[in-house]
Amino acid sequence: MAEPSLPKQTLNVLANSFTPLNNIKQGVKKVTSKIEALPKKGIKRKSKSAKQSQPPTSDEDNNSKKPRQPPSRASGGIPSPSTRYLTQSLPPPTLLPNPRRILVILDLNGTLLYRPSRRRPSTFIERPHARAFLKYCLDTFYLAIWSSARPQNVNNMVAQLLTPEERDKCLIIWARDRFGLSQQDYDTRVQVYKRLSLVWDDPQVRASHPDAKTGGRWDQSNTVLVDDSREKGRGEPHNILPIPEFSGSQGEPPNVLPQVHDYLNALCLQADISRYMRENPFALNSEYTLPAASC
């Protein structure tokens, strides 16, 4: 995939993709909820002697609501935030004098779209504003896509959402084969974890940092993961922006992605994203409305 280039025009995080932002340097409104990792005891591993009535399927490829099993030790087990990570996220957040391009890692199924039937693996229902949101992310941020679905299903989802030219602008497009899972876990409905260090250490991603030649790196200070599963971000709990799972029903909130858009804009002015998100986690506003002229 071709490395994305900076926009010809000056970075403008105030771009009116969905709704104008007033006084962006104040960030989004503070909320009282805090990001909390889910307890490990909430996930129970199936006994090895348990019989399977059907062939194993994988994570997002399976629309079943059966509880996921924890990953085995061979797959890395259940991660916890490192002491170094938590220590860095503790100081109060500070603003930058100018916005910067950040690294945004997007999930697919349940976040941007939904597959209603396994019998039609290339048919998806898109979340409202999904394409406009993706275009904005490609034009404004460094964009990576990481899904726990199998590679072919990821290709099908990306083919619906992005043109070939837009796909080439993504830093990486990763699927289930990039989680470091054992073969057994790969073929089983296990809980997966998006360890951001895997992305940060990828040579192509490292080279994309604007200051890579002088030692600049992607890390918790400049990265955000957007996913419908908070648990997947357990290892870096103050870098995940959790949103409600999209299941294609008409009663779901229609303006989730526009609010994510506004929050990402606020993150562009933060010296350390993990510090800001620790104190100001993303929260949906049920009274949020789009201006009539918006897309």
N, C-alpha and C positions, 0 to 999 in steps of 0.2 A: 504494500500500500504506500502511496506517495505521501511524503511528509507534508502536512498542511503548512501553507505560508501565511504570514501575517497579512491582514487586510491592507489594501493600499491606503485607505483612509485611516485617520487616527482612530484608535479604539474608542468606541462610544457605548458605554454600558447603559446609557440613558436611552438607547434606541427604542423607539415606540413599536416594539414587535407586538405587544399585547395592550399595554396600558402605560401611560406616562408615569414616571417616578418623580415624586417631589422630594427634594432635599435628600438625595440618596446617601449623603454622608452620615445621616442619622441611622442608616440601616433599617431593618425591619423592626416593627414594634416588638418589644420584649414580651416574652410569655413566661408563665410560671412553671410550665412542664419542663422536666429535665430528661436528657437521654439516659436511659437505664438499660444495661445489658440484661437480657433474659436469663433467668436462673438455669444453670446446667441441669438441675434435677428435673426440669420440665421436659427433657428429651430422654426417652428410654429406648435402649437398643433391643431389637428383637432377638430372642434366643436363637442360637445356631441351629437348634433342632426344629425350629418352626418350619412348617411346610408351606410352600408357595403354590397357590392354585393356578397362577398365571405366570408367564415368563416375566422376568424382571424388566421394569421400564425405568427411565431416568427422570428424576426431579421434575423440571418444568415440562418435560415431554409427557408427563402423566397428570391428567386433570383430576385424578382422585384426591379426595381430601383426607386420606389416611395419614396419620402422623408420620413425619419423617423420622428415620432412625439417625442417631449420631454417627459421624464418620469414625472409621476405625483409626487406630494409631498409625497404621500404614499410610493413611491419608492426611495425617497431621493432627488428628483429634479435634478437640474443641479449643479454639484459641482464646487467649485472654490478653488484654492490653498490657504492654510492657511498662515497667516502671519509668523508663525513659519517655515513653509516649505520654503517660499520664502527667509526668512532671512538666513536660513542655506545654501541655494544655492548661496548666493551672493559672498562670498569670492573667491579669485582665486583658481583654482585647484592645488593640490600638489601631487607629486608622492610618492608611497611607495617604500621602498628599495627592496621588493620582491613581486611577484604577489600573489594574493589570489583568492580563489574560491568565485565567486559572485553568487547571486540569479538571474536566468534568467527566466522570465515568458513569455511563448510563446502562441501566438494565433494560431488557426488552419486554418479555412476557409478564403481564401483570402491572407493568409500569407504563409502557407506551402502547401496548396492544394486548389482545386476548385471542386465543385460539379456541373457538367454541366446540370443535369436534376433532378428535384424533383421526377420524376417517377422512378428513379433508385437511391434511397437514400444511397446505399452502394457502389456506383461507383464514384471514384474521380480521377482527374488529378493532379499529384504531381508537385510541383514547381521543376525546375531543382536543383539538389543537396540536396533535402529535407532530404533524409534518411542519407546521409553522415553528413549533418549539425546537425541533431538530435542526431546521434551517438556521434559526437564531444561534443555537449552540455551535454549529459549524462555522458561522460567520464571526462569532464573538469569542469563543473559548478554544482551548485544545480539547478535542473530543475523543473519548475512547468508549467502546461498547463492550460490555462483558455480561454474558448470559450463561445460566447454568443448563440451558437446553443443549441438545446434541448439535454438532456442527451443521448438519443438513437443515435442521429446523431454524437455526440461527440464520443461515443463508436465505431461507424462505422469508423470514421476518424482515431482514435487511432489504431484500429485493422489493418488498412491498413499500417500505418506508423511504428508501433512498435511491436516487439515480446512481448509475455507475460513477459519475463524476463526484457526487457527494460522498459516495462510499470511499473513494480514494482520498478524501480529505480527513477521514478518521485515522487517528494514530494507530489504533489496533481495533480489531473486531475479534473478540475471543468467545469461545463456547465452552462446553463442559470439559473438553479435553485440556483446559488450561488451569484446572483446579488442583492438580497433583493428586488425583484420586487413585486409589487402587482399582484394579479391574473389577473386583466385586462391588465396591462402592459406586463405581461409574455406572454399573448396570442395575443398581438398587436405588430405591427412593430414600436417599440419605440427605440430611441437612448439609448444605455446602456453605462455605465461608469465603468471602471475598477478601483475601489477605492483600491489602493494598501494596505491601512490599513487593509482591510478585509483579505488579504493574510498574512500580517505581524502578525496579531493577532490570526491567526489560530494556535491551540495548536501543531499540527504536524509540521507546518512550523517553529514555534518558537523553538521547540525542536531540529530542524535540524541545527541550527546555531552552528558552531564549538565551540563557547565560551558561549553557552547558560547557562551552569552551573555557570558561573561567571558574568552573566548579559548581555552577548552579544546578540544583537537583529538584525534582518533584518530591514532595514529602507532605507531612500532615499540615504544613503551613499554607499550602497552595492547591490542595486537592479536595474534591467533594465527590462522594458516591451517591447517586440517586437510585433508590431501589424501593420496591414495595415490601421488602422484608428487613426489618430492623436487625434481626438476628444475624443476617449475613454480614453485617458490619461489626460484629462483636469485637474483633481484634483492634479496631480503630473507631470506638463508639462516638467520638466527637467529629467524625468526618463523614458520617452517613446522614443523608437527608431522606428520611423514610416517608413515603406517601401511601395512601390507601391503595390496596390491591384493586386493579381494574378487572372487572369480570364481564364487561359488555352490557350490563343492564341499564335501562333507561333512568333508574332512580339514583344513579351515582352522581356525585358532584361533578358538574361540567367544567369547572374552571380550576382544576388542580394544577395543570401545567403552567397556566399564566402566573399563578402564585409562586410556583417554583422558579419561573423566569425572573420574577422580581427579587426573590431571595438570592439567587445566583448573582444578580447584579450587585446586591449589597456585599456579597462575599468578595467581589473584585477589589474592594477598598479596604479589606482587612489584611493587616500584616501577618496574622496567623489565623487561618480558618478554624483550626481546632479550638482555639481559645474563644473565638466568637460563637461557634456553634455550641460549645459547652454552656455558655451563659445565655444564648439566644437560639435554642433549637427551633427548627422550622415547625410552624403550626398553621393549619388551614383556617382561614376566616370564612365562616359560613355565610357572611353577608357580603362577600366579595362579588363585585359585578364588573363586567367589562364595559368600557365606553362604547357607545353605539357605532363609532367609526372603526373600531378594532376588528382584526381578522377573526 
